[in-house]
Amino acid sequence: MMKEEDKYSKEFDFSTPSTVIDWIQQIVPGKTFADLGGLWSTVNERVSVAALAGASEYTMMDNIRPENSNLWQAFDDRMAEFGVADVKKKVINVMDFEAVKTVNPVDVLHCNGVIYHMPDFFKFMFNISKLTREYLILGSAVVPNEIKSAAGTLLLPASGLLPQIGLSYVQREIIKQYFSERELTLVGLNDNGRHSYYNLQDENLFYNTAVTFAPWWWFFTPKYLYNLLIDFGYEIIDHKNIWIKGGYAFLCKKNKTLKIKH
């Protein structure tokens, strides 16, 4: 008898990076769509993909950048390049439950590069489930279960994760070298020394907007995210590697038997 967790499982592939564009093109025609967090590095936004694929409505949502940010202008310029008009824009504090309740959910929510920066990713998952009516495409930076670097090897359990906060000296050195070897800079890890989270005493720096989430970093394995999504009521339709340096995405469908109300 097949185990429930293996029902939609396949091997996690780190070798061949792809994109989620085909997923969006397949499921979005005639549906409402939002890209949460796509304003950062605007060339990776997926609003244009959804619009050109026939979405009935398309929105860019951003968690921390105010309306006068130059990134919004860069986004507008990009939409003009693609000939995409009537784009909705929403600045929303996704960590604020009351703010999330004021936003109408969309049929398809795309969110990449956000969850591993959230200080409370359980709260984040709960809130984005409020924004998701049918499909969720969730992407995140990930690490393998065996993290190897010049500083040594760190083994994680099959469905494992590590926080950047509270690592031992040996763990920090292995992970620090792991990302340095991939030419990636993590605030408080391999940039300019250990970060002091005690200095972030203002609760706004933990849960609200207009702050940087860069010092927060969860080292997820793909299997952990897979199980996390199942526990939050999603059926995993597909998953794949989206970044050669360590990124994974999951195409999920919301379990209709779970009633989450505003």
Rosetta blueprint (number, residue, H / E / L):
1 M L
2 M L
3 K L
4 E H
5 E H
6 D H
7 K L
8 Y L
9 S L
10 K L
11 E L
12 F L
13 D L
14 F L
15 S L
16 T L
17 P L
18 S L
19 T L
20 V L
21 I H
22 D H
23 W H
24 I H
25 Q H
26 Q H
27 I H
28 V L
29 P L
30 G L
31 K L
32 T E
33 F E
34 A E
35 D E
36 L E
37 G L
38 G L
39 L L
40 W L
41 S L
42 T H
43 V H
44 N H
45 E L
46 R L
47 V H
48 S H
49 V H
50 A H
51 A H
52 L H
53 A L
54 G L
55 A L
56 S L
57 E E
58 Y E
59 T E
60 M E
61 M E
62 D E
63 N L
64 I L
65 R L
66 P L
67 E L
68 N L
69 S L
70 N H
71 L H
72 W H
73 Q H
74 A H
75 F H
76 D H
77 D H
78 R H
79 M H
80 A H
81 E H
82 F H
83 G L
84 V L
85 A L
86 D L
87 V L
88 K E
89 K E
90 K E
91 V E
92 I L
93 N L
94 V L
95 M L
96 D L
97 F H
98 E H
99 A H
100 V H
101 K H
102 T L
103 V L
104 N L
105 P L
106 V E
107 D E
108 V E
109 L E
110 H E
111 C E
112 N E
113 G L
114 V L
115 I H
116 Y H
117 H H
118 M L
119 P L
120 D L
121 F H
122 F H
123 K H
124 F H
125 M H
126 F H
127 N H
128 I H
129 S H
130 K H
131 L H
132 T E
133 R E
134 E E
135 Y E
136 L E
137 I E
138 L E
139 G E
140 S E
141 A E
142 V E
143 V L
144 P L
145 N L
146 E E
147 I E
148 K E
149 S E
150 A L
151 A L
152 G E
153 T E
154 L E
155 L E
156 L L
157 P L
158 A L
159 S L
160 G L
161 L E
162 L E
163 P E
164 Q L
165 I L
166 G L
167 L L
168 S L
169 Y H
170 V H
171 Q H
172 R H
173 E H
174 I H
175 I H
176 K H
177 Q H
178 Y H
179 F H
180 S H
181 E H
182 R L
183 E L
184 L L
185 T L
186 L L
187 V L
188 G L
189 L L
190 N L
191 D L
192 N L
193 G L
194 R L
195 H L
196 S L
197 Y H
198 Y H
199 N H
200 L L
201 Q L
202 D L
203 E L
204 N H
205 L H
206 F H
207 Y H
208 N L
209 T L
210 A L
211 V L
212 T L
213 F L
214 A L
215 P L
216 W L
217 W L
218 W E
219 F E
220 F E
221 T L
222 P H
223 K H
224 Y H
225 L H
226 Y H
227 N H
228 L H
229 L H
230 I H
231 D H
232 F L
233 G L
234 Y E
235 E E
236 I E
237 I E
238 D E
239 H E
240 K E
241 N E
242 I E
243 W E
244 I L
245 K L
246 G L
247 G E
248 Y E
249 A E
250 F E
251 L E
252 C E
253 K E
254 K E
255 N L
256 K L
257 T L
258 L L
259 K L
260 I L
261 K L
262 H L
